[in-house]
């Protein structure tokens, strides 16, 4: 097993190539050189940052109060006369 711990975090959106050479097994046999590469991704922006899709929604906004009633307070609608 080979473990690599970088001194600095890898840069975003960067291609890295790794080459392992000279490694030996328990019996002292040298392994064949092996090369591979990988590319790092861009880290997601923090929540509510300008680049974040979540920032368009932001914290929840309270609902707007209902519109005022067309009737004035204290005024009643006329009651139809029954049986007249």
TORLUMKOL-257899 format. One record per atom (N, C-alpha, C): residue in one letter; residue number from 1; x, y, z. Coordinates in nm, 3 decimals, decimal comma. Example, Ala and Ser with C-alpha at 12.3 -4.5 7.8 and 13.67 -1.06 7.14 Angstrom:
+------+-----+---------+---------+---------+
! type ! seq !      c1 !      c2 !      c3 !
+------+-----+---------+---------+---------+
!    A !   1 !   1,319 !  -0,569 !   0,780 !
!    A !   1 !   1,230 !  -0,450 !   0,780 !
!    A !   1 !   1,320 !  -0,330 !   0,780 !
!    S !   2 !   1,285 !  -0,225 !   0,708 !
!    S !   2 !   1,367 !  -0,106 !   0,714 !
!    S !   2 !   1,290 !   0,003 !   0,787 !
+------+-----+---------+---------+---------+
***
This chain:
+------+-----+---------+---------+---------+
! type ! seq !      c1 !      c2 !      c3 !
+------+-----+---------+---------+---------+
!    X !   1 !   0,085 !  -0,116 !   0,000 !
!    X !   1 !   0,000 !   0,000 !   0,000 !
!    X !   1 !   0,090 !   0,123 !   0,000 !
!    X !   2 !   0,052 !   0,220 !  -0,078 !
!    X !   2 !   0,124 !   0,347 !  -0,086 !
!    X !   2 !   0,033 !   0,457 !  -0,036 !
!    X !   3 !   0,082 !   0,540 !   0,056 !
!    X !   3 !   0,005 !   0,652 !   0,108 !
!    X !   3 !   0,082 !   0,780 !   0,081 !
!    X !   4 !   0,012 !   0,879 !   0,028 !
!    X !   4 !   0,073 !   1,009 !   0,000 !
!    X !   4 !  -0,009 !   1,115 !   0,073 !
!    X !   5 !   0,058 !   1,196 !   0,151 !
!    X !   5 !  -0,008 !   1,305 !   0,222 !
!    X !   5 !   0,057 !   1,436 !   0,179 !
!    X !   6 !  -0,013 !   1,516 !   0,099 !
!    X !   6 !   0,047 !   1,642 !   0,052 !
!    X !   6 !   0,064 !   1,743 !   0,165 !
!    X !   7 !   0,164 !   1,828 !   0,151 !
!    X !   7 !   0,189 !   1,934 !   0,250 !
!    X !   7 !   0,081 !   2,041 !   0,241 !
!    X !   8 !   0,027 !   2,064 !   0,123 !
!    X !   8 !  -0,079 !   2,163 !   0,099 !
!    X !   8 !  -0,197 !   2,091 !   0,034 !
!    X !   9 !  -0,319 !   2,139 !   0,054 !
!    X !   9 !  -0,433 !   2,078 !  -0,016 !
!    X !   9 !  -0,414 !   2,092 !  -0,167 !
!    X !  10 !  -0,459 !   1,996 !  -0,245 !
!    X !  10 !  -0,447 !   2,008 !  -0,391 !
!    X !  10 !  -0,532 !   2,123 !  -0,443 !
!    X !  11 !  -0,486 !   2,185 !  -0,550 !
!    X !  11 !  -0,560 !   2,297 !  -0,611 !
!    X !  11 !  -0,684 !   2,244 !  -0,682 !
!    X !  12 !  -0,786 !   2,328 !  -0,689 !
!    X !  12 !  -0,910 !   2,291 !  -0,759 !
!    X !  12 !  -0,885 !   2,286 !  -0,910 !
!    X !  13 !  -0,962 !   2,200 !  -0,978 !
!    X !  13 !  -0,960 !   2,189 !  -1,125 !
!    X !  13 !  -0,817 !   2,181 !  -1,179 !
!    X !  14 !  -0,736 !   2,092 !  -1,120 !
!    X !  14 !  -0,597 !   2,076 !  -1,159 !
!    X !  14 !  -0,568 !   1,929 !  -1,185 !
!    X !  15 !  -0,493 !   1,902 !  -1,292 !
!    X !  15 !  -0,455 !   1,764 !  -1,324 !
!    X !  15 !  -0,322 !   1,734 !  -1,255 !
!    X !  16 !  -0,317 !   1,620 !  -1,186 !
!    X !  16 !  -0,196 !   1,573 !  -1,119 !
!    X !  16 !  -0,157 !   1,438 !  -1,177 !
!    X !  17 !  -0,027 !   1,414 !  -1,188 !
!    X !  17 !   0,025 !   1,285 !  -1,234 !
!    X !  17 !   0,111 !   1,228 !  -1,122 !
!    X !  18 !   0,089 !   1,101 !  -1,093 !
!    X !  18 !   0,161 !   1,032 !  -0,987 !
!    X !  18 !   0,242 !   0,919 !  -1,051 !
!    X !  19 !   0,366 !   0,906 !  -1,007 !
!    X !  19 !   0,450 !   0,796 !  -1,055 !
!    X !  19 !   0,511 !   0,727 !  -0,934 !
!    X !  20 !   0,487 !   0,596 !  -0,924 !
!    X !  20 !   0,545 !   0,516 !  -0,815 !
!    X !  20 !   0,655 !   0,429 !  -0,875 !
!    X !  21 !   0,775 !   0,445 !  -0,823 !
!    X !  21 !   0,888 !   0,363 !  -0,870 !
!    X !  21 !   0,972 !   0,319 !  -0,751 !
!    X !  22 !   1,038 !   0,207 !  -0,765 !
!    X !  22 !   1,131 !   0,160 !  -0,662 !
!    X !  22 !   1,066 !   0,095 !  -0,541 !
!    X !  23 !   0,937 !   0,078 !  -0,538 !
!    X !  23 !   0,871 !   0,015 !  -0,424 !
!    X !  23 !   0,904 !  -0,134 !  -0,423 !
!    X !  24 !   0,919 !  -0,189 !  -0,303 !
!    X !  24 !   0,952 !  -0,332 !  -0,288 !
!    X !  24 !   0,845 !  -0,402 !  -0,207 !
!    X !  25 !   0,826 !  -0,530 !  -0,239 !
!    X !  25 !   0,733 !  -0,610 !  -0,160 !
!    X !  25 !   0,808 !  -0,668 !  -0,040 !
!    X !  26 !   0,740 !  -0,748 !   0,041 !
!    X !  26 !   0,799 !  -0,806 !   0,162 !
!    X !  26 !   0,920 !  -0,894 !   0,134 !
!    X !  27 !   0,930 !  -0,951 !   0,014 !
!    X !  27 !   1,043 !  -1,038 !  -0,022 !
!    X !  27 !   1,158 !  -0,958 !  -0,084 !
!    X !  28 !   1,140 !  -0,826 !  -0,098 !
!    X !  28 !   1,246 !  -0,743 !  -0,156 !
!    X !  28 !   1,238 !  -0,727 !  -0,307 !
!    X !  29 !   1,133 !  -0,779 !  -0,369 !
!    X !  29 !   1,117 !  -0,765 !  -0,514 !
!    X !  29 !   1,073 !  -0,622 !  -0,546 !
!    X !  30 !   1,138 !  -0,560 !  -0,645 !
!    X !  30 !   1,103 !  -0,423 !  -0,686 !
!    X !  30 !   0,986 !  -0,431 !  -0,783 !
!    X !  31 !   0,885 !  -0,353 !  -0,756 !
!    X !  31 !   0,767 !  -0,354 !  -0,845 !
!    X !  31 !   0,795 !  -0,273 !  -0,972 !
!    X !  32 !   0,720 !  -0,300 !  -1,073 !
!    X !  32 !   0,729 !  -0,225 !  -1,197 !
!    X !  32 !   0,678 !  -0,084 !  -1,172 !
!    X !  33 !   0,737 !   0,013 !  -1,240 !
!    X !  33 !   0,692 !   0,152 !  -1,227 !
!    X !  33 !   0,545 !   0,162 !  -1,268 !
!    X !  34 !   0,473 !   0,243 !  -1,197 !
!    X !  34 !   0,331 !   0,260 !  -1,227 !
!    X !  34 !   0,300 !   0,410 !  -1,225 !
!    X !  35 !   0,231 !   0,459 !  -1,329 !
!    X !  35 !   0,196 !   0,600 !  -1,340 !
!    X !  35 !   0,045 !   0,612 !  -1,358 !
!    X !  36 !  -0,015 !   0,709 !  -1,292 !
!    X !  36 !  -0,157 !   0,740 !  -1,312 !
!    X !  36 !  -0,179 !   0,887 !  -1,287 !
!    X !  37 !  -0,293 !   0,936 !  -1,332 !
!    X !  37 !  -0,323 !   1,078 !  -1,313 !
!    X !  37 !  -0,468 !   1,094 !  -1,269 !
!    X !  38 !  -0,495 !   1,209 !  -1,214 !
!    X !  38 !  -0,631 !   1,243 !  -1,172 !
!    X !  38 !  -0,646 !   1,395 !  -1,178 !
!    X !  39 !  -0,768 !   1,440 !  -1,186 !
!    X !  39 !  -0,798 !   1,584 !  -1,189 !
!    X !  39 !  -0,891 !   1,616 !  -1,073 !
!    X !  40 !  -0,857 !   1,721 !  -0,999 !
!    X !  40 !  -0,942 !   1,761 !  -0,887 !
!    X !  40 !  -1,061 !   1,841 !  -0,939 !
!    X !  41 !  -1,167 !   1,841 !  -0,862 !
!    X !  41 !  -1,288 !   1,914 !  -0,897 !
!    X !  41 !  -1,288 !   2,051 !  -0,831 !
!    X !  42 !  -1,379 !   2,136 !  -0,876 !
!    X !  42 !  -1,400 !   2,266 !  -0,812 !
!    X !  42 !  -1,484 !   2,243 !  -0,688 !
!    X !  43 !  -1,444 !   2,301 !  -0,577 !
!    X !  43 !  -1,520 !   2,286 !  -0,454 !
!    X !  43 !  -1,650 !   2,365 !  -0,464 !
!    X !  44 !  -1,758 !   2,314 !  -0,403 !
!    X !  44 !  -1,883 !   2,390 !  -0,407 !
!    X !  44 !  -1,869 !   2,516 !  -0,321 !
!    X !  45 !  -1,939 !   2,623 !  -0,358 !
!    X !  45 !  -1,932 !   2,746 !  -0,278 !
!    X !  45 !  -2,001 !   2,724 !  -0,145 !
!    X !  46 !  -1,963 !   2,802 !  -0,044 !
!    X !  46 !  -2,032 !   2,789 !   0,084 !
!    X !  46 !  -2,178 !   2,833 !   0,072 !
!    X !  47 !  -2,266 !   2,784 !   0,161 !
!    X !  47 !  -2,407 !   2,823 !   0,152 !
!    X !  47 !  -2,423 !   2,975 !   0,162 !
!    X !  48 !  -2,518 !   3,028 !   0,088 !
!    X !  48 !  -2,553 !   3,169 !   0,085 !
!    X !  48 !  -2,440 !   3,259 !   0,035 !
!    X !  49 !  -2,350 !   3,203 !  -0,046 !
!    X !  49 !  -2,248 !   3,288 !  -0,108 !
!    X !  49 !  -2,302 !   3,335 !  -0,243 !
!    X !  50 !  -2,242 !   3,437 !  -0,304 !
!    X !  50 !  -2,292 !   3,486 !  -0,433 !
!    X !  50 !  -2,294 !   3,380 !  -0,543 !
!    X !  51 !  -2,204 !   3,280 !  -0,537 !
!    X !  51 !  -2,199 !   3,177 !  -0,640 !
!    X !  51 !  -2,293 !   3,060 !  -0,611 !
!    X !  52 !  -2,347 !   3,051 !  -0,491 !
!    X !  52 !  -2,425 !   2,936 !  -0,450 !
!    X !  52 !  -2,567 !   2,943 !  -0,506 !
!    X !  53 !  -2,616 !   2,830 !  -0,564 !
!    X !  53 !  -2,755 !   2,830 !  -0,609 !
!    X !  53 !  -2,851 !   2,851 !  -0,491 !
!    X !  54 !  -2,812 !   2,808 !  -0,372 !
!    X !  54 !  -2,899 !   2,825 !  -0,256 !
!    X !  54 !  -2,912 !   2,972 !  -0,217 !
!    X !  55 !  -2,816 !   3,057 !  -0,259 !
!    X !  55 !  -2,821 !   3,197 !  -0,217 !
!    X !  55 !  -2,936 !   3,272 !  -0,282 !
!    X !  56 !  -2,988 !   3,219 !  -0,392 !
!    X !  56 !  -3,101 !   3,287 !  -0,456 !
!    X !  56 !  -3,224 !   3,278 !  -0,368 !
!    X !  57 !  -3,231 !   3,170 !  -0,291 !
!    X !  57 !  -3,346 !   3,159 !  -0,203 !
!    X !  57 !  -3,318 !   3,225 !  -0,069 !
!    X !  58 !  -3,196 !   3,214 !  -0,019 !
!    X !  58 !  -3,159 !   3,278 !   0,107 !
!    X !  58 !  -3,242 !   3,225 !   0,222 !
!    X !  59 !  -3,237 !   3,292 !   0,334 !
!    X !  59 !  -3,320 !   3,249 !   0,446 !
!    X !  59 !  -3,468 !   3,267 !   0,412 !
!    X !  60 !  -3,554 !   3,190 !   0,474 !
!    X !  60 !  -3,696 !   3,202 !   0,442 !
!    X !  60 !  -3,748 !   3,343 !   0,470 !
!    X !  61 !  -3,834 !   3,391 !   0,382 !
!    X !  61 !  -3,895 !   3,523 !   0,397 !
!    X !  61 !  -4,035 !   3,504 !   0,453 !
!    X !  62 !  -4,074 !   3,581 !   0,556 !
!    X !  62 !  -4,209 !   3,564 !   0,611 !
!    X !  62 !  -4,314 !   3,600 !   0,507 !
!    X !  63 !  -4,428 !   3,535 !   0,518 !
!    X !  63 !  -4,537 !   3,561 !   0,425 !
!    X !  63 !  -4,589 !   3,703 !   0,443 !
!    X !  64 !  -4,636 !   3,762 !   0,335 !
!    X !  64 !  -4,692 !   3,898 !   0,340 !
!    X !  64 !  -4,826 !   3,894 !   0,413 !
!    X !  65 !  -4,862 !   3,999 !   0,486 !
!    X !  65 !  -4,992 !   4,000 !   0,554 !
!    X !  65 !  -5,104 !   4,006 !   0,451 !
!    X !  66 !  -5,223 !   3,957 !   0,486 !
!    X !  66 !  -5,333 !   3,959 !   0,390 !
!    X !  66 !  -5,373 !   4,104 !   0,358 !
!    X !  67 !  -5,429 !   4,128 !   0,242 !
!    X !  67 !  -5,471 !   4,265 !   0,207 !
!    X !  67 !  -5,584 !   4,309 !   0,300 !
!    X !  68 !  -5,599 !   4,439 !   0,322 !
!    X !  68 !  -5,706 !   4,487 !   0,410 !
!    X !  68 !  -5,843 !   4,456 !   0,352 !
!    X !  69 !  -5,939 !   4,441 !   0,441 !
!    X !  69 !  -6,076 !   4,411 !   0,400 !
!    X !  69 !  -6,134 !   4,533 !   0,329 !
!    X !  70 !  -6,220 !   4,514 !   0,229 !
!    X !  70 !  -6,280 !   4,630 !   0,162 !
!    X !  70 !  -6,376 !   4,706 !   0,253 !
!    X !  71 !  -6,419 !   4,646 !   0,361 !
!    X !  71 !  -6,509 !   4,713 !   0,454 !
!    X !  71 !  -6,428 !   4,786 !   0,560 !
!    X !  72 !  -6,478 !   4,896 !   0,606 !
!    X !  72 !  -6,413 !   4,971 !   0,713 !
!    X !  72 !  -6,434 !   4,898 !   0,844 !
!    X !  73 !  -6,339 !   4,909 !   0,937 !
!    X !  73 !  -6,359 !   4,846 !   1,067 !
!    X !  73 !  -6,481 !   4,908 !   1,137 !
!    X !  74 !  -6,557 !   4,828 !   1,206 !
!    X !  74 !  -6,672 !   4,877 !   1,282 !
!    X !  74 !  -6,798 !   4,894 !   1,199 !
!    X !  75 !  -6,793 !   4,875 !   1,071 !
!    X !  75 !  -6,910 !   4,892 !   0,985 !
!    X !  75 !  -6,964 !   4,755 !   0,950 !
!    X !  76 !  -7,094 !   4,740 !   0,951 !
!    X !  76 !  -7,154 !   4,612 !   0,918 !
!    X !  76 !  -7,222 !   4,619 !   0,783 !
!    X !  77 !  -7,232 !   4,501 !   0,722 !
!    X !  77 !  -7,307 !   4,493 !   0,596 !
!    X !  77 !  -7,455 !   4,500 !   0,630 !
!    X !  78 !  -7,533 !   4,558 !   0,543 !
!    X !  78 !  -7,678 !   4,560 !   0,571 !
!    X !  78 !  -7,732 !   4,420 !   0,576 !
!    X !  79 !  -7,822 !   4,395 !   0,673 !
!    X !  79 !  -7,882 !   4,264 !   0,686 !
!    X !  79 !  -8,016 !   4,270 !   0,613 !
!    X !  80 !  -8,039 !   4,174 !   0,524 !
!    X !  80 !  -8,167 !   4,176 !   0,452 !
!    X !  80 !  -8,282 !   4,153 !   0,548 !
!    X !  81 !  -8,391 !   4,221 !   0,524 !
!    X !  81 !  -8,511 !   4,207 !   0,609 !
!    X !  81 !  -8,577 !   4,076 !   0,572 !
!    X !  82 !  -8,611 !   4,001 !   0,673 !
!    X !  82 !  -8,675 !   3,871 !   0,647 !
!    X !  82 !  -8,824 !   3,885 !   0,681 !
!    X !  83 !  -8,908 !   3,841 !   0,593 !
!    X !  83 !  -9,053 !   3,840 !   0,615 !
!    X !  83 !  -9,118 !   3,973 !   0,602 !
!    X !  84 !  -9,064 !   4,069 !   0,537 !
!    X !  84 !  -9,132 !   4,198 !   0,518 !
!    X !  84 !  -9,208 !   4,200 !   0,391 !
+------+-----+---------+---------+---------+
***
